[in-house]
């Protein structure tokens, strides 16, 4: 005899409660308290009363979404982007820019204070235009078989699906204006189903495009791309997955920094926010108090974003970077700008540096700009150099706080702290700190 079982349908009820938002965390979430537990609420701002739905309930905290705001904050803004709330690019367009900056500065102060003997305060906020600031963007490309069309855009929040962009107010206007005509051009290609992604970059000599394609392009497709590039005065590069790009024109992109002309490959890292980057470099030079007889070491130097401007002010500047292509570009730019007192070395700074040819030189000032992992591998060597001043530029306050402890334990003083609003409306928190030793 056969027996049939009917599985009971599992029913889950999302808890709905009313809370008062007390703070804003660096990720754009409101912070509330309920029954002694911290609740992080997306879509809510300090001072607001909100009816929320709990989406994740842990022992020490919970996460929730705001369903109804009963008392809107005067610092609540209407998001400019029609994709806000779906696109994963921005998290804080609903908050006034001043509130975003204040919440990030408070978070930075809290994180640094945990490792310091005295409370650390943020001395200044370095910012630029909150809109139209992003000069570089990578857009995903997906062929949608059911709709029989190409999707182009950023990833949705917590998803691999794309948000089809028609506008993006954080992009520089020159790149935003390309979104719809570029989508139309790519949709007309024979290879439309075999495209990977597209990168847009604004150089000082015009916009450039990098198209990742999965199969070889036909002569007809190349002709369409060449016509599009000519029409929009666009430097176009094709990426087939190999290490080298194929340029459809012979133009070399560049940008200016401190009267220097810096050329770059489309594959090279350059700072996305040019306005804040210029201020950041100027602030680093001022904090280091550069003198003509100084010898400066710049670690994690990239293509010389700091090293080359510093070289204009000092006797000798040395940059060290792990990516060989960036070192080659930095060397080329030093020659291009006739900076003979600047040199570069390639080395993985997570490995031992004691036997490197640059390591024993007598540097009296140091600058470092590591990736999110921080600079744990080279901190002990910096301390051995005993520089008078150190400027640490960080894109991760957690590793900055950790590495700061090494300096403080070695007798350095934390002199200055700046929050860099490099990515307005997002959860990214960047900063720079000055350590000095008398």
PyMOL commands that set and color helices and strands:
alter all, ss='L'
color gray80, all
select helices_A, chain A and resi 97-115+173-176+178-187+192-194+219-231+274-288+307-311+324-336+376-385+397-409
alter helices_A, ss='H'
color red, helices_A
select strands_A, chain A and resi 16-24+29-34+37-42+49-57+61-69+124-126+136-144+149-155+162-164+195-203+206-213+235-239+246-247+254-257+260-263+295-299+316-321+342-346+365-368+389-394+413-420+430-436
alter strands_A, ss='S'
color yellow, strands_A
deselect
rebuild
show_as cartoon
